Amino acid sequence: MTKKKKPKNKSPSKKYAKYKLEGNSLIRAKTCPKCGSGIFLAEHKDRLHCGKCGYVQIKK
């Protein structure tokens, strides 16, 4: 019989990185218009992308 493989540990989500505090105001990252306010868009060099539904917004 083969040995059981140990499951790999998943890294925790970094939702705290999507918020920035400037002065007394809180600045949030863009959220997905299709999925709602809980899903953030990933920032790439030339676009914003939703990992859940695949929505893409091109930066200008």
C-alpha positions in Angstrom: 0.0 0.0 0.0 1.1 3.5 -0.7 1.7 6.1 2.0 -0.9 8.9 2.4 0.2 12.3 1.2 0.1 15.2 3.6 -2.2 18.0 2.4 -0.4 21.3 1.6 -1.2 24.2 3.8 -3.1 27.0 2.0 -2.0 30.5 2.6 -4.6 32.8 4.2 -6.4 35.4 2.2 -4.9 38.9 2.3 -8.1 41.0 2.4 -6.4 43.5 4.6 -4.2 44.5 1.6 -7.3 45.7 -0.3 -7.8 48.5 2.2 -5.6 51.6 2.6 -5.8 54.3 5.3 -4.9 57.8 4.1 -5.3 60.4 6.8 -8.7 59.9 8.3 -10.3 58.3 5.3 -10.5 54.6 4.3 -9.8 53.8 0.6 -11.1 50.4 -0.7 -10.0 48.5 -3.8 -12.4 48.2 -6.6 -15.1 45.5 -6.2 -16.7 43.4 -8.9 -20.0 44.9 -10.3 -21.4 41.4 -11.1 -20.5 39.5 -7.9 -21.1 42.3 -5.4 -19.3 44.1 -2.7 -17.5 41.2 -1.1 -15.4 40.3 -4.2 -12.4 42.5 -5.1 -10.9 42.9 -8.5 -7.2 41.8 -9.0 -5.0 44.6 -10.3 -2.8 43.7 -13.3 -0.6 46.0 -15.3 -3.3 46.8 -18.0 -6.6 45.5 -16.5 -8.7 44.7 -13.5 -9.9 41.0 -13.2 -12.4 39.2 -11.1 -11.2 35.7 -10.2 -14.7 34.4 -9.4 -16.8 35.3 -12.5 -14.1 36.3 -15.0 -15.2 40.0 -15.4 -12.4 42.1 -17.0 -12.1 45.9 -16.9 -9.4 47.4 -19.1 -7.4 50.3 -17.6 -6.8 53.4 -19.8 
